[in-house]
Amino acid sequence: MFPPVSLLAQAPASVPAAHAAGLTPIDWIIIVIYAASTIVLGWWFGRSQTSTKEYFIGSGKMNPMLIGVSLFASLLSTITYLSIPGETQGKGPVYLTNYLAYPLIFVIVAFVLLPVYMKQQVTSAYELLESKLGVSIRLLGATMFLALRLVWMSLLIYLTAAAIATMIGAEDKWIPLIVLGTGLVAVTYATLGGLRAVVITDLMQTILLYGGAVLVIAVITVRMGGFNWFPTEWNPNWDEQPVFSLDPKVRVTVIGSIVSVLIWYVCTSGGDQVSVQRFMATSDLRSARWAIGMQLIVGAVVGLTLGLAGFALLGYFQANPGLLPPELAEKSAADKIFPHFIAAHLPPVVSGLVVSGLFAAAMSSIDSGVNSITAVVSNDFIDRFRRQPISEKHHVWVARIIAFSVGAFVVLFSTTMGKVPGNITAVTNKTVNLLTVPIFCLFFFALFVKFSRPVGVWVGAIVGTAAGALIAFSGPIFTPEAGTDPVSFQWIAPVSLVTNIVVGSLVSLALPGRDSPAKIES
């Protein structure tokens, strides 16, 4: 995987050998202290909560800077922490060009979507769908969101457990036990503290996450006597990654990275309860714009730093090939090298802090997902069809029971995630991002297409989702013997978006124009 190349200077002969034992007792103490502190924080914020508005959106008066950081931590987290270093060292740097889309993302979200959304003060984003297109579209959106976030949390718990197993040298059979420990801590404090606890801990987790990447770069730079790990020409280890290609098999291109991330961010900001819930937690449109701006700034800084960590790891192990275990020398094992370096090549205490960052990254996504799923289940299913009202205090307790139940389900379901083929970047797009575009299209039709009809929206969602799924699993479906995908994952979002909007619009236009959505719905 890592052939020596002239562009990399040789590391000093005194490079320390990996400590075979992995994490030391002091590292574990740091991790346990961090986990315990998050639970205490959840209990602290949960003591005085007596309303669902406080539990789900922090009474709608939370600091927009904190909300922005929470948006970043919630939506990227472990998947970003593990996938970007593995992508840049094992595949190439072109995926990092997606950050060029961020200014356009800000303009679309801040000045097109948010002015419409912030006029609607709702706990669940899917309440907006019922007022425009009827109850069936609301339930469709809520159900798709639940499916997306349950799979999303299951994937990140599995990835975190697998990374921790790599760091401690444990066999795969121990992954379910690691999953249980990670999930239990995150679900406990999210259940106790609601959104306010989630947002505060997201700030702590982002600091640890970023600090972990910086520490890895710093340690490698010191051991190699400078920044001579930085590549100055195309590495033989990387794939071909052109600016653009009409060949659907080309895995990553510059244009594909920019377009796919642009679509993902806009669709997530406009259709995902995790995002909409946080926008609603701010006081006004201006604050919501500050939140999305902070999210994009933090996302770009952390993402680029993780990309540099991938370059540093590539240079370090090319200069010191004897330090890389044989089982990690294959190109397909690139995602495991970052966690291996953390446990085996960082000094004690530093390892504990960085692993806490990895652990924190997983928990930030779990807590946010649990809180948002609980809000949707409570508002779109239980409260929507409840015949007799209950007290706010009772309502909060019901929400906590739902939150814990959701977390328990995700922990059990996460054991199935290892069956999806591809590296972390590809697996993420094939699973958790598969429903992102169809969910957003429901809001697009409800809020921006005046002639939309429920039947048309339903048909568009079904056909658009099917088109995305065919691309996501084109390899197993069409060329199972080849072991590669005939269509790149970067085509999933644009094809799904265009198909959904075109089909939904045509079917809506084909319906009688005089019939209102409400009449059709009834």
C-alpha positions as CSV (number, residue, x, y, z in Angstrom):
1,M,0.0,0.0,0.0
2,F,2.8,2.4,0.9
3,P,5.7,2.1,-1.6
4,P,8.6,4.4,-0.8
5,V,8.6,7.5,-3.1
6,S,11.2,10.2,-3.5
7,L,9.0,13.0,-2.5
8,L,9.0,11.8,1.2
9,A,12.0,12.4,3.3
10,Q,13.1,9.4,5.4
11,A,12.2,9.7,9.1
12,P,14.9,9.9,11.7
13,A,16.3,6.6,12.8
14,S,15.1,7.3,16.3
15,V,11.4,7.1,15.5
16,P,9.9,5.4,18.5
17,A,8.5,1.9,18.1
18,A,4.8,1.4,18.5
19,H,3.8,0.4,22.0
20,A,2.3,-3.0,21.4
21,A,-0.1,-2.9,24.3
22,G,-2.1,-0.1,22.7
23,L,-3.9,2.1,25.2
24,T,-2.4,2.3,28.6
25,P,-4.3,2.5,32.0
26,I,-4.0,6.3,32.1
27,D,-5.6,6.5,28.6
28,W,-8.5,4.4,29.8
29,I,-8.9,6.6,32.9
30,I,-9.1,9.7,30.7
31,I,-11.8,8.1,28.5
32,V,-13.8,7.0,31.5
33,I,-13.6,10.5,33.1
34,Y,-14.9,12.0,29.9
35,A,-17.8,9.6,29.6
36,A,-18.8,10.1,33.2
37,S,-18.7,13.9,32.8
38,T,-21.1,13.8,29.9
39,I,-23.6,11.8,31.9
40,V,-23.3,14.2,34.8
41,L,-23.9,17.1,32.4
42,G,-27.0,15.4,31.1
43,W,-28.4,15.0,34.6
44,W,-27.5,18.6,35.4
45,F,-29.5,20.1,32.5
46,G,-32.3,17.6,32.9
47,R,-33.1,18.5,36.6
48,S,-35.3,21.4,35.9
49,Q,-36.9,20.5,32.5
50,T,-40.7,20.5,32.7
51,S,-41.7,21.1,29.1
52,T,-41.2,19.4,25.8
53,K,-40.2,22.8,24.2
54,E,-37.3,23.0,26.6
55,Y,-36.4,19.3,26.1
56,F,-36.5,19.4,22.3
57,I,-35.5,22.9,21.3
58,G,-34.0,24.5,24.4
59,S,-37.0,26.9,24.6
60,G,-36.0,28.4,21.2
61,K,-33.4,30.8,22.7
62,M,-30.1,29.0,22.4
63,N,-26.8,30.7,21.3
64,P,-26.5,30.5,17.5
65,M,-22.7,29.8,17.8
66,L,-23.3,26.8,20.0
67,I,-26.1,25.7,17.6
68,G,-23.7,26.0,14.6
69,V,-21.0,23.8,16.3
70,S,-23.7,21.3,17.3
71,L,-24.9,21.1,13.7
72,F,-21.4,20.3,12.6
73,A,-20.8,17.7,15.4
74,S,-24.2,16.1,14.9
75,L,-24.1,15.7,11.1
76,L,-20.5,14.6,10.5
77,S,-18.9,13.3,13.7
78,T,-17.3,9.8,13.7
79,I,-18.0,9.2,10.0
80,T,-15.9,12.3,9.1
81,Y,-13.3,11.6,11.8
82,L,-12.5,8.2,10.3
83,S,-13.4,8.6,6.6
84,I,-11.5,11.7,5.6
85,P,-8.0,10.5,6.8
86,G,-8.7,7.1,5.2
87,E,-10.0,8.7,2.0
88,T,-7.0,11.1,1.5
89,Q,-4.3,8.6,2.3
90,G,-5.9,5.6,0.5
91,K,-7.7,7.1,-2.5
92,G,-6.5,10.7,-3.0
93,P,-7.0,14.3,-2.1
94,V,-9.8,15.3,-4.6
95,Y,-12.6,14.6,-2.1
96,L,-11.4,17.7,-0.2
97,T,-12.5,19.9,-3.0
98,N,-16.0,19.6,-1.8
99,Y,-15.3,22.5,0.6
100,L,-15.4,24.8,-2.5
101,A,-19.2,24.3,-2.4
102,Y,-19.5,25.8,1.1
103,P,-20.0,29.5,0.1
104,L,-22.9,28.5,-2.3
105,I,-24.3,26.2,0.4
106,F,-24.4,29.2,2.8
107,V,-26.2,31.4,0.3
108,I,-28.9,28.8,-0.6
109,V,-29.6,27.8,3.0
110,A,-29.3,31.2,4.6
111,F,-31.2,33.2,2.0
112,V,-33.5,30.8,0.3
113,L,-34.5,28.1,2.9
114,L,-34.2,29.8,6.3
115,P,-36.5,32.8,5.5
116,V,-39.3,30.3,4.8
117,Y,-38.5,27.9,7.6
118,M,-38.1,30.4,10.4
119,K,-41.6,31.7,9.8
120,Q,-42.8,28.4,11.1
121,Q,-42.1,27.7,14.7
122,V,-42.5,24.0,15.0
123,T,-40.9,21.2,17.1
124,S,-41.0,18.7,14.4
125,A,-40.0,19.7,10.8
126,Y,-42.7,17.4,9.4
127,E,-45.5,19.4,10.8
128,L,-44.9,21.8,7.9
129,L,-45.7,19.0,5.4
130,E,-49.2,18.4,6.8
131,S,-50.2,22.0,6.6
132,K,-49.3,22.0,2.9
133,L,-49.8,18.5,1.6
134,G,-51.8,16.6,4.2
135,V,-51.2,14.1,6.9
136,S,-50.0,11.2,4.6
137,I,-47.0,13.3,3.4
138,R,-46.2,14.3,7.0
139,L,-46.1,10.6,8.0
140,L,-44.1,9.7,4.9
141,G,-41.5,12.4,5.8
142,A,-41.4,11.4,9.4
143,T,-41.0,7.7,8.5
144,M,-38.3,8.3,6.0
145,F,-36.4,10.4,8.6
146,L,-36.7,7.7,11.2
147,A,-35.3,5.1,8.7
148,L,-32.4,7.4,7.7
149,R,-31.3,8.3,11.3
150,L,-31.7,4.8,12.7
151,V,-29.4,3.5,9.9
152,W,-27.1,6.5,10.4
153,M,-26.7,6.0,14.1
154,S,-26.2,2.3,13.6
155,L,-23.5,2.8,11.1
156,L,-21.5,5.3,13.2
157,I,-21.8,3.1,16.3
158,Y,-20.4,0.2,14.3
159,L,-17.6,2.3,12.8
160,T,-16.6,3.6,16.3
161,A,-16.7,0.1,17.8
162,A,-14.6,-1.3,14.9
163,A,-12.1,1.5,15.3
164,I,-11.8,1.0,19.0
165,A,-11.4,-2.7,18.5
166,T,-8.5,-1.9,16.1
167,M,-6.9,0.4,18.7
168,I,-7.0,-2.1,21.5
169,G,-6.1,-5.1,19.3
170,A,-9.4,-6.8,20.0
171,E,-11.0,-9.4,17.7
172,D,-14.2,-8.6,15.8
173,K,-16.2,-10.7,18.2
174,W,-15.8,-8.0,20.9
175,I,-17.3,-5.3,18.7
176,P,-20.9,-5.8,20.0
177,L,-19.6,-5.3,23.6
178,I,-17.8,-2.1,22.6
179,V,-21.0,-1.0,20.8
180,L,-23.0,-1.5,24.0
181,G,-20.6,0.7,26.1
182,T,-20.5,3.5,23.5
183,G,-24.2,3.5,22.9
184,L,-25.2,3.3,26.6
185,V,-23.3,6.5,27.6
186,A,-24.6,8.6,24.7
187,V,-28.2,7.4,25.1
188,T,-28.1,8.0,28.9
189,Y,-27.1,11.7,28.8
190,A,-29.2,12.4,25.7
191,T,-32.2,10.9,27.5
192,L,-31.6,12.9,30.7
193,G,-30.7,16.3,29.4
194,G,-32.5,16.9,26.1
195,L,-31.3,19.3,23.4
196,R,-29.5,21.7,25.8
197,A,-27.3,18.9,27.1
198,V,-26.7,17.6,23.6
199,V,-25.6,21.0,22.3
200,I,-23.2,21.7,25.2
201,T,-21.6,18.3,24.9
202,D,-21.3,18.7,21.2
203,L,-19.0,21.7,21.8
204,M,-16.8,19.6,24.1
205,Q,-16.8,16.8,21.5
206,T,-15.9,19.1,18.6
207,I,-12.9,20.5,20.6
208,L,-11.7,16.9,21.3
209,L,-12.3,15.8,17.7
210,Y,-10.3,18.7,16.3
211,G,-7.6,18.5,18.9
212,G,-7.2,14.8,18.1
213,A,-6.4,15.5,14.4
214,V,-4.0,18.3,15.3
215,L,-2.2,16.1,17.8
216,V,-1.7,13.4,15.2
217,I,-0.3,15.9,12.7
218,A,2.0,17.5,15.4
219,V,3.4,14.1,16.5
220,I,4.2,13.0,13.0
221,T,5.7,16.4,12.1
222,V,8.1,16.2,15.1
223,R,9.1,12.6,14.5
224,M,9.8,13.4,10.8
225,G,11.7,16.6,11.5
226,G,9.3,18.9,9.7
227,F,6.5,19.0,7.2
228,N,8.3,16.7,4.7
229,W,5.3,14.3,4.9
230,F,3.3,16.7,2.8
231,P,2.9,15.4,-0.8
232,T,4.2,17.6,-3.5
233,E,3.2,15.3,-6.5
234,W,0.6,12.7,-7.2
235,N,1.2,9.7,-5.0
236,P,1.3,6.2,-6.7
237,N,-1.0,5.0,-3.9
238,W,-3.9,7.2,-5.0
239,D,-6.7,6.5,-7.5
240,E,-7.2,8.4,-10.7
241,Q,-9.4,11.4,-9.8
242,P,-10.1,13.8,-12.7
243,V,-11.8,17.1,-12.6
244,F,-14.9,15.6,-14.4
245,S,-15.7,12.4,-16.2
246,L,-18.8,11.1,-18.0
247,D,-17.7,7.6,-17.2
248,P,-20.0,6.6,-14.3
249,K,-17.4,4.1,-13.0
250,V,-14.9,6.9,-12.1
251,R,-15.2,6.9,-8.3
252,V,-14.4,10.5,-7.4
253,T,-14.1,13.7,-9.4
254,V,-13.7,17.3,-8.5
255,I,-17.1,18.3,-10.0
256,G,-18.7,15.2,-8.5
257,S,-17.4,16.0,-5.0
258,I,-18.6,19.6,-5.2
259,V,-22.0,18.8,-6.5
260,S,-22.7,15.8,-4.3
261,V,-21.8,17.7,-1.1
262,L,-23.7,20.8,-2.2
263,I,-26.8,18.7,-2.7
264,W,-26.3,16.8,0.6
265,Y,-25.8,19.9,2.7
266,V,-28.8,21.8,1.2
267,C,-31.1,18.7,1.5
268,T,-30.0,18.0,5.0
269,S,-30.4,21.6,6.1
270,G,-33.9,21.7,4.5
271,G,-35.3,18.3,5.3
272,D,-33.6,16.7,8.2
273,Q,-35.1,17.0,11.7
274,V,-31.5,17.2,13.2
275,S,-30.9,20.4,11.3
276,V,-34.4,22.0,11.4
277,Q,-34.7,21.3,15.1
278,R,-31.5,23.3,15.7
279,F,-32.6,26.2,13.6
280,M,-35.8,26.3,15.6
281,A,-33.7,26.4,18.8
282,T,-32.4,29.9,17.7
283,S,-34.4,33.0,18.4
284,D,-34.8,34.5,14.9
285,L,-33.7,34.4,11.2
286,R,-30.5,36.3,11.9
287,S,-29.4,33.9,14.6
288,A,-30.2,30.9,12.4
289,R,-28.0,32.4,9.6
290,W,-25.2,32.7,12.2
291,A,-25.7,29.1,13.1
292,I,-25.4,27.7,9.5
293,G,-22.4,30.0,8.9
294,M,-20.6,28.7,12.1
295,Q,-21.5,25.1,11.0
296,L,-19.8,25.5,7.6
297,I,-16.7,27.3,9.0
298,V,-16.1,24.6,11.7
299,G,-16.8,21.9,9.1
300,A,-14.3,23.3,6.7
301,V,-11.6,23.8,9.3
302,V,-12.0,20.4,10.9
303,G,-12.4,18.6,7.5
304,L,-9.3,20.1,6.0
305,T,-7.3,19.3,9.1
306,L,-8.4,15.7,9.0
307,G,-7.4,15.6,5.3
308,L,-3.9,16.8,6.4
309,A,-3.9,14.1,9.0
310,G,-4.4,11.6,6.2
311,F,-1.5,13.0,4.2
312,A,0.7,12.9,7.4
313,L,-0.2,9.2,8.0
314,L,0.6,8.4,4.4
315,G,4.0,10.1,4.6
316,Y,4.8,8.6,8.0
317,F,4.2,5.0,7.0
318,Q,5.9,5.4,3.6
319,A,9.0,6.6,5.4
320,N,8.6,3.9,8.1
321,P,7.0,0.9,6.3
322,G,8.2,-1.5,9.0
323,L,6.0,0.2,11.6
324,L,2.8,-0.7,9.7
325,P,1.3,-4.1,10.6
326,P,1.0,-6.5,7.6
327,E,-2.8,-6.7,7.9
328,L,-3.0,-2.9,7.4
329,A,-0.7,-2.8,4.4
330,E,-3.5,-3.4,1.9
331,K,-5.1,-0.4,0.3
332,S,-8.6,-1.6,1.5
333,A,-7.4,-1.2,5.1
334,A,-6.8,2.6,4.8
335,D,-9.7,3.4,7.1
336,K,-8.1,1.4,10.0
337,I,-4.7,3.2,9.9
338,F,-5.8,6.4,11.6
339,P,-7.2,4.5,14.7
340,H,-4.1,2.2,14.7
341,F,-1.8,5.2,14.8
342,I,-3.7,6.8,17.6
343,A,-3.4,3.7,19.9
344,A,0.0,2.3,18.8
345,H,2.1,5.4,17.9
346,L,0.9,8.2,20.1
347,P,2.4,8.7,23.7
348,P,0.2,7.7,26.7
349,V,-2.2,10.5,27.8
350,V,-2.2,11.9,24.2
351,S,-3.7,8.6,23.0
352,G,-6.4,8.9,25.7
353,L,-7.3,12.4,24.7
354,V,-7.5,11.5,21.0
355,V,-9.5,8.3,21.7
356,S,-11.8,10.5,23.8
357,G,-12.2,12.6,20.6
358,L,-13.2,9.5,18.6
359,F,-15.5,8.4,21.4
360,A,-16.9,11.9,21.6
361,A,-17.5,12.1,17.9
362,A,-19.7,9.0,18.0
363,M,-21.6,10.2,21.0
364,S,-22.4,13.6,19.4
365,S,-24.1,11.9,16.6
366,I,-25.9,9.4,18.8
367,D,-27.2,12.0,21.2
368,S,-28.4,14.3,18.4
369,G,-30.1,11.4,16.5
370,V,-31.8,10.1,19.6
371,N,-33.1,13.6,20.6
372,S,-34.4,14.3,17.0
373,I,-36.0,10.9,16.6
374,T,-37.7,11.3,19.9
375,A,-39.1,14.6,18.8
376,V,-40.5,13.1,15.6
377,V,-42.0,10.1,17.3
378,S,-43.6,12.2,20.0
379,N,-45.0,15.0,17.7
380,D,-45.7,13.2,14.4
381,F,-47.0,9.9,15.7
382,I,-48.0,9.9,19.4
383,D,-49.2,13.5,19.9
384,R,-50.7,13.8,16.4
385,F,-53.1,10.9,17.1
386,R,-53.5,11.2,20.9
387,R,-57.1,11.7,21.9
388,Q,-56.6,12.8,25.5
389,P,-54.0,15.5,26.5
390,I,-51.4,14.8,29.1
391,S,-49.4,17.1,31.4
392,E,-46.1,18.6,30.2
393,K,-44.2,16.8,33.0
394,H,-45.7,13.5,31.9
395,H,-44.9,14.4,28.3
396,V,-41.2,14.8,29.1
397,W,-41.1,11.4,30.8
398,V,-42.7,9.8,27.8
399,A,-40.1,11.5,25.6
400,R,-37.3,10.1,27.8
401,I,-38.7,6.6,27.6
402,I,-38.8,6.9,23.8
403,A,-35.3,8.2,23.7
404,F,-33.9,5.3,25.6
405,S,-35.9,2.8,23.6
406,V,-34.6,4.3,20.3
407,G,-31.0,4.0,21.6
408,A,-31.4,0.4,22.6
409,F,-32.7,-0.5,19.1
410,V,-29.9,1.3,17.4
411,V,-27.3,-0.5,19.5
412,L,-28.8,-3.9,18.4
413,F,-29.2,-2.9,14.7
414,S,-25.6,-1.6,14.4
415,T,-24.2,-5.2,14.2
416,T,-25.6,-5.5,10.7
417,M,-23.6,-2.5,9.3
418,G,-20.5,-4.5,8.5
419,K,-22.2,-6.2,5.6
420,V,-22.3,-3.1,3.3
421,P,-19.3,-3.1,0.9
422,G,-16.9,-0.2,0.4
423,N,-14.7,2.2,2.5
424,I,-16.3,4.5,5.0
425,T,-17.0,7.3,2.5
426,A,-18.7,5.0,0.1
427,V,-20.7,3.1,2.7
428,T,-22.0,6.3,4.2
429,N,-23.3,7.5,0.8
430,K,-24.8,4.1,0.1
431,T,-26.8,3.9,3.4
432,V,-27.4,7.0,5.5
433,N,-27.4,9.5,2.7
434,L,-29.8,7.4,0.5
435,L,-32.9,9.0,1.9
436,T,-31.5,12.6,2.4
437,V,-32.6,13.8,-1.0
438,P,-36.1,12.2,-1.1
439,I,-36.9,13.7,2.4
440,F,-35.8,17.2,1.2
441,C,-37.9,16.9,-1.9
442,L,-41.0,16.5,0.2
443,F,-40.3,20.0,1.7
444,F,-39.4,21.4,-1.8
445,F,-42.8,20.4,-3.1
446,A,-44.6,21.6,0.0
447,L,-43.0,25.0,0.3
448,F,-41.8,25.9,-3.2
449,V,-44.1,24.1,-5.8
450,K,-47.6,25.6,-5.8
451,F,-49.0,23.0,-8.1
452,S,-47.7,20.0,-6.2
453,R,-50.2,17.2,-5.2
454,P,-49.8,14.5,-2.6
455,V,-50.1,11.7,-5.1
456,G,-47.4,13.3,-7.3
457,V,-45.1,13.8,-4.3
458,W,-45.6,10.2,-3.2
459,V,-44.7,8.9,-6.7
460,G,-41.7,11.2,-7.0
461,A,-40.4,10.0,-3.6
462,I,-40.8,6.3,-4.5
463,V,-39.2,6.7,-8.0
464,G,-36.4,9.0,-6.7
465,T,-35.5,6.7,-3.9
466,A,-35.5,3.7,-6.2
467,A,-33.2,5.5,-8.6
468,G,-30.8,6.3,-5.8
469,A,-30.8,2.7,-4.4
470,L,-30.1,1.3,-7.9
471,I,-26.9,3.4,-8.1
472,A,-25.9,2.8,-4.5
473,F,-26.1,-1.0,-4.9
474,S,-25.3,-1.1,-8.6
475,G,-22.3,-3.4,-7.9
476,P,-24.1,-6.2,-6.0
477,I,-27.1,-5.9,-8.3
478,F,-25.5,-5.7,-11.8
479,T,-21.9,-6.8,-11.5
480,P,-21.6,-8.9,-8.3
481,E,-18.7,-10.9,-9.7
482,A,-16.6,-7.8,-10.4
483,G,-16.3,-6.5,-6.9
484,T,-16.6,-2.9,-8.0
485,D,-19.5,-0.5,-8.6
486,P,-20.4,0.3,-12.3
487,V,-21.8,3.6,-11.1
488,S,-20.0,5.8,-8.5
489,F,-21.7,6.8,-5.3
490,Q,-21.3,10.4,-6.3
491,W,-24.1,10.0,-8.8
492,I,-26.6,9.0,-6.1
493,A,-27.6,12.5,-4.9
494,P,-27.9,14.3,-8.3
495,V,-29.8,11.4,-10.0
496,S,-32.2,11.0,-7.0
497,L,-32.8,14.7,-6.9
498,V,-33.6,15.2,-10.6
499,T,-35.7,12.0,-10.8
500,N,-37.7,12.9,-7.7
501,I,-38.5,16.5,-8.8
502,V,-39.2,15.7,-12.5
503,V,-41.5,12.7,-11.7
504,G,-43.2,14.4,-8.9
505,S,-43.9,17.5,-10.9
506,L,-45.1,15.6,-14.0
507,V,-47.6,13.5,-11.9
508,S,-48.8,16.6,-10.0
509,L,-49.4,18.5,-13.3
510,A,-51.2,15.5,-14.7
511,L,-53.8,15.7,-11.9
512,P,-56.8,18.0,-12.2
513,G,-55.7,21.5,-11.5
514,R,-58.9,22.5,-9.7
515,D,-58.5,19.9,-7.0
516,S,-56.6,21.1,-3.9
517,P,-54.1,19.0,-2.1
518,A,-56.4,18.8,0.9
519,K,-59.3,17.4,-1.2
520,I,-57.0,14.8,-2.8
521,E,-55.7,13.9,0.6
522,S,-59.1,13.3,2.0
